[in-house]
Amino acid sequence: MRSKPIVISFFLILAAYFYGMAAISFGDRYTFGGFIVIATIHLLFAYGIKTGRDLVVDVAPHIALLDFLFGLLWVLIGLSIPAVSLTLLSALALFILLDEEVRMELKS
């Protein structure tokens, strides 16, 4: 099973998602900055997983869990397509990242 491209794609898609949210909230200084920081973190995690950094691979499930929890909170506040897509995508990534064989493959 080749899971490395799937996990890298997850972080790249979420980075693009948060950069898009930053572009939408360009007028609000703090929201814009927050989305830029979150998107850059996801972009750095994609690069770290691509290069096989052990620390990044070990911390990646925690980032996916945070994405899932914030997506779930967003769904509870108001049901919308972006909230559901963030929740489902991060749940799928969390499911993949919790597998020990996948983490061993990502570290290589």
N, C-alpha and C positions, 0 to 999 in steps of 0.2 A: 504494500500500500504506500503510495507516494503522498504523504500528507503535508510535506513542507510547502509546496505551492499553494495548497488550500489555506494553510495558516497565514502565510505571507499575504495572500489575497484578502483574507479577512481584515488584517491590519491596514492594508492599503485602501480597501473599500471604506473602512471606518475613518481613516485619515481624510479621504476625499469627502466623506459625509460631513465631518466636522469642519473642514475648510469651507464647504458649501454653507453650513449653518453660520459660520463666521461672516461669509459674504452677505448673507441675508441680514445679519444683525450689525452691519457696518456702522450705523449711527450711534449705537450704544457702546461706549468705550470699554466698560468692564466685561460685558457679554462677548464682545468681539475678541478681546484679549484672552478670555477664558477658552473660547472655542479654538483659537489659534494654538494655545498651549496644549490643549487636549489633542488636537489633530497632529501637532508635531510629536507628541509622545507616541502616538500610534504609528507615525511614520518611522520614528527611531526604533520602535519595537519590530517593525517589519524588516528594517535593515539588520537589526541584531539577530533576528531569527534566520535571515538569509545567510549571515556569516557564521551562525552556529554558536553564538555566545552563550555560555552556560547560565550566567546570571539572568539574562533576558529570557531564556527558555523557562527557567524556574519561576520567574515573576509573571510571565505571560498569562497563566490561568487566573491570577489575581486581577489583572487588568480586565480580562474578559468577564470575570465575576462582577467587577464594578460597573462595566458597561451593561451587563444584564440587570443588575439591581436598579441602576438609574433608568434604564429602559422600562423596567417593570413599574417603577414609580411614575414615569411619564404616562404609561398606559392607564394607571389608576387615576391620574389627574384628569385625563381626557383621552378618549380613544381616538387615535389618528393613525394614518398610514406610516408616517415616520417613526412614531413610537413603537408600533407593532414590528416594523422592519428592524429597528435597532434591537428590540428584545429578542426576536427570533434569530437574528444573525449572531448575536452574542451568546445566546443559549447553545446554538450549534457549535460555535467556536469553543465554548467552555466544555462541551461534551467531548470534542475532539482533543482538546488540550489536557484533559484529565486522564487520558490513556497513557500508561507508562511506556508502551512501545512507541507511541508517537513522540513522546518527549525524548526518548533515546535516539530516534531518527533525527529529530530537530537539532540535537547536540552534535551530530556528526557532520 
